[in-house]
Amino acid sequence: MPTCLSCKREYLAGHFYCRNCGADNTAWFAQRNVCSRCGADLKAGNPKKARCPRPGCKAEAVISYQELPDGRLICRQCGSDNTDHFTKLGICPRCGADQASWNLDNTRCPQCGAGGTIAYHKENICPYCGADNSGARALRAQGGGRQLQRFFVNPVGILAIIFALGPLITPLMQGKLGLYINISVCTVLAVFLSCLIVFFSYSLKTPFRSYSWSRRVKKGLRPPLILIMVVALVAALALALLFIATYKDEGSSKLLNSLMYSGIFIFFSLAFALAAALQYVQYLDSEMQLPEPIFAHEDRLLRVIIESARQRLDNRTRLYLLEMERTHTSGAKILFAHYSDPEYKTTKDGKIITVQEERKTLVVADEWGNILSLREKGVQRLTEIKKPPETAVQAVESQ
């Protein structure tokens, strides 16, 4: 199953999700005898319980149609003959939709009512946070070879490879450097660590993107990648100048010279590998348009946390947001209120009021919307909501 790059949750590929509420309506659309506009069952449709299709006439229900002895169906309100309309195959008897004209990308969600062309998207929309993973799907389609090429086939990527493999030429300089450094130690150490750095820089290209976004919302010291790259580049240049100036001095340590020589290649590899990673991160954001991490969008983060909290409490529970505070890890502390069903109470002075039991719940979630803790805060209390309808008042008074 594909994983949403925004909230890190897996979702089923090839399904139809509503952009508005995230409902999975695949099975609903797959049922070919169900109208995609109103949900009517075409097999069980009853013309006597239909809506008149004539423009301007909204007659419906059993009394709206009169069935004549010859079998014709006449609208009682406007008198139009709708026999052909209801007997034509493929016509929904409730809304008049033509089954042949159904468009899965232009329907209404049966759960929340969202409609229009943008209401549905097959496979690429995350049903949890609503992020569009079209760019992620295109990125997966590229394959590892294309991504590797995009990362390294550029000036900084090529320089990273050159400095990672550069120490392999050290044995050829045995005559010039053999008296001052340990050739075998420098070659093995520099090549191993430089290649390891370049490999991990490529492997962490997606986490580097999340790190760059996290700097915008997370608290604390989080240096930008470009600053780390500059520090590594300065360190490499400083080691190179120091090595050139001191490696022939009398009394210089062969071990220290070997470490400085190896460090030159290691720090240059780190600097250019980070530069390649930065360039790749910009490519993912600007050209591939990958969805931003969920912690960078409070609305999507709140949506995921609310849905998770509802599943923990009761799917029918409606949560009301009271307070929200972002944590230092880019997560959130959210205080919700939820209420029981209304009850009617009689006060001491004989007044009838409508009350609900109010509960408050404190939810703590991480930056990806995963709930870390959920606990009730405060004590339960009854709150008055509004004056009940007259029928309800009469019901209470009659008791």
Number of C-alpha atoms within 10 A of each C-alpha: 9 17 17 26 21 26 24 17 17 14 17 15 14 12 19 25 25 29 22 17 18 19 17 17 16 15 10 16 17 11 11 12 17 18 25 25 23 17 17 16 17 18 10 10 15 14 22 20 16 21 22 30 20 16 6 8 14 12 19 19 13 13 12 20 26 17 14 9 7 6 9 14 23 19 25 16 15 15 15 15 17 18 15 10 18 22 13 11 12 17 18 30 27 25 16 19 17 16 18 9 8 13 11 18 15 15 22 20 26 16 13 12 15 17 18 12 13 13 20 27 19 16 19 25 23 28 25 26 27 23 21 22 23 18 18 21 17 12 17 13 10 12 10 11 9 12 15 12 11 15 24 21 13 12 11 20 22 16 21 27 18 15 24 28 18 17 24 15 10 17 15 12 10 14 8 10 17 15 12 18 22 20 19 14 14 24 20 14 16 28 22 15 19 28 20 15 21 26 14 12 22 19 12 13 20 16 12 19 20 19 17 16 16 18 16 12 17 19 13 9 7 12 11 11 18 14 11 15 21 16 15 21 19 15 18 24 15 13 21 17 12 14 18 12 10 13 21 15 9 7 8 12 15 16 14 15 23 23 19 22 26 25 21 24 26 28 26 24 34 29 29 27 31 27 24 26 27 21 18 21 22 13 15 19 14 10 10 17 16 23 19 18 22 27 27 20 13 15 11 20 25 20 16 23 23 21 16 17 23 15 12 12 15 9 11 8 14 15 18 13 15 12 11 16 12 19 16 13 15 22 24 24 19 20 21 21 17 16 19 13 8 16 14 17 15 13 9 7 6 9 9 17 18 19 21 17 15 16 17 21 20 19 21 22 25 20 22 21 27 18 20 11 12 17 11 14 14 10 8 12 12 14 14 15 12 10 13 16 9 9 9 14 18 11 10 13 11 7 5
